[in-house]
Structures are given as C-alpha cells and as structure tokens.
Amino acid sequence: SHYAKEHTGICIGYKFLYLPNYVGKEKVLYKDTNIPEKDIFKSIMDYWRIKSEDWEYEKEVRLLHYGEKQKIHYTFDVDEAINKKIIALKIESITLGLKFKNKDILKPIILEIERKQDKKIQIFEANMIEQKLIIEKTII
C-alpha cells in the first residue's frame, strides 16, 4: 500500500544477474525501531539499510548507487551488461495491488518482457480474506 498508491499499482520482483561496481546491494536489516535512534543507527549506512521489524515479511534488498551516472540502465543480457557496465536482471514476479484496475493493459507488456528476457514472470494478486491481506498466485 505504501509503494503503490494505496494498492492501485504493482510491485515488481527482480533477480539481479550482474551489478556494475558503482552499484551496491544490501539486505535490509529489520529491527525494533521503538527505541532511541542512537541505539538503532550505528553508522550512516544503517539509515540506508535498517527498517522496522514490522516490514520483515518483505525480505527487501536495496541498491545503492555510488557513481556519477544520472540514470541506472539495465538489460536482460549479462554479456551486454558487462560490456556497457549496466545492471543485468530478470523480472521474476509482479504482484498486483488490491485495487489494481489495468490487467488488460498489463498483459501485453508482461508478454513482451517475457519474450525479451526469455523467462516466464509469476503473477500474484493481493486479496483480503477475513480482514487479512494475502498474496495469491494468479493468471492474467
């Protein structure tokens, strides 16, 4: 709900195949944030990688851009990424928000990405059951 305007958008799951040296990757650390900041954040990097333990289910990984480039470009091809010093990735999954309304528009885009990356994308859909948010695999 926080990343996709109250569940009207999508969440994309990536697998990074190659990262150039100007991009760092760190797993988010989940901690009790109901304590003083001085006890949570020991370094400037902690501000970048620590999040409340309420979000632990996300299993988030964050990228940090160290270079001067204004945009970070990507490709689905590892050799191209190495030659151009850009990110190589595969889109693994797409999760639709509870109020996402554009399935018809999204379907041809997903098919085109699958063709380009030569890999099927898993599609999930958020649903409410007994006042609990659940994510279920779906077919568009």
C-alpha positions in Angstrom: 0.0 0.0 0.0 2.9 2.4 0.7 4.7 1.7 -2.6 1.8 1.5 -5.0 -0.6 4.4 -4.0 -3.0 2.6 -1.7 -2.8 -0.7 -3.6 -3.7 0.7 -7.0 -0.3 -0.2 -8.5 2.1 -3.1 -8.8 5.2 -4.4 -7.1 8.0 -5.9 -9.2 10.3 -8.7 -8.0 13.7 -8.8 -9.6 16.7 -11.2 -9.7 19.9 -9.3 -10.3 22.3 -11.2 -12.6 25.1 -8.6 -12.7 25.7 -5.4 -10.9 28.4 -2.9 -12.0 30.9 -1.8 -9.4 29.1 1.6 -8.9 26.0 -0.2 -7.5 26.0 -1.8 -4.1 23.4 -4.4 -2.9 22.5 -4.9 0.8 19.8 -6.9 2.5 17.6 -4.7 4.7 18.0 -5.3 8.5 14.8 -5.4 10.4 15.0 -4.1 14.0 12.8 -2.8 16.8 12.6 0.9 16.0 10.7 1.7 19.2 14.0 2.6 20.9 16.1 5.7 20.7 17.7 6.4 17.2 21.2 6.3 18.8 20.6 2.7 19.7 19.4 1.7 16.2 21.6 3.6 13.8 25.4 3.0 14.5 26.6 4.3 11.1 25.3 6.4 8.1 24.8 3.1 6.3 22.3 1.9 8.9 20.0 4.7 7.8 20.0 3.2 4.4 19.5 -0.5 5.4 17.5 -0.6 8.6 13.8 -0.8 8.7 11.2 -1.6 11.4 10.7 -5.3 12.0 7.0 -4.8 11.1 8.2 -5.0 7.5 10.3 -8.1 7.8 8.0 -10.2 5.6 9.1 -8.0 2.7 12.7 -9.6 2.7 13.8 -6.4 0.9 17.1 -5.8 -0.8 18.3 -2.3 -1.5 20.6 -1.0 -4.2 22.9 2.0 -3.6 24.2 4.0 -6.5 27.8 5.1 -5.9 28.5 6.7 -9.3 28.0 9.9 -11.2 25.5 8.5 -13.7 22.1 10.2 -13.5 20.2 7.0 -14.6 20.9 3.4 -13.9 20.3 1.5 -17.1 19.6 -2.2 -17.2 19.3 -5.1 -19.7 18.2 -8.8 -19.6 21.5 -9.9 -21.2 24.5 -10.4 -18.9 27.2 -10.0 -21.6 25.6 -6.7 -22.7 25.6 -5.6 -19.0 29.2 -6.4 -18.5 30.3 -4.6 -21.7 28.2 -1.5 -21.0 28.7 -1.6 -17.2 25.0 -1.6 -16.5 22.7 -3.9 -14.4 21.6 -7.2 -15.8 18.3 -8.5 -14.3 15.4 -10.8 -14.8 11.9 -9.8 -13.7 10.8 -12.8 -11.5 7.4 -11.7 -10.4 4.7 -9.0 -10.4 2.3 -8.5 -7.6 -1.0 -6.6 -8.3 -2.3 -4.3 -5.6 -5.8 -4.9 -4.1 -7.3 -2.0 -6.3 -5.2 -2.5 -9.4 -7.5 -2.0 -12.4 -5.3 -2.3 -15.5 -4.9 -6.0 -16.1 -5.8 -5.7 -19.8 -3.1 -3.1 -20.3 -0.5 -5.1 -18.3 -0.9 -8.4 -20.1 0.8 -7.5 -23.4 3.5 -5.7 -21.5 4.2 -8.8 -19.5 4.2 -11.0 -22.6 6.8 -8.6 -24.3 9.0 -8.7 -21.2 8.8 -12.5 -21.0 9.8 -12.7 -24.7 12.8 -10.3 -24.2 14.1 -11.9 -21.1 13.2 -15.5 -22.2 11.7 -16.2 -18.8 8.1 -16.5 -17.5 7.0 -14.0 -14.9 5.0 -15.2 -11.9 1.9 -13.1 -11.3 0.5 -12.6 -7.8 -2.6 -10.7 -6.7 -3.3 -9.1 -3.3 -6.6 -10.1 -1.8 -8.4 -9.6 1.5 -9.7 -12.7 3.4 -11.1 -12.2 6.9 -9.6 -8.7 7.2 -6.1 -10.1 6.4 -4.1 -9.2 3.3 -2.9 -12.2 1.5 -0.9 -12.6 -1.8 -2.0 -15.4 -4.1 -0.6 -16.6 -7.4 -2.9 -15.6 -10.3 -3.2 -15.8 -14.1 -3.7 -12.7 -16.1 
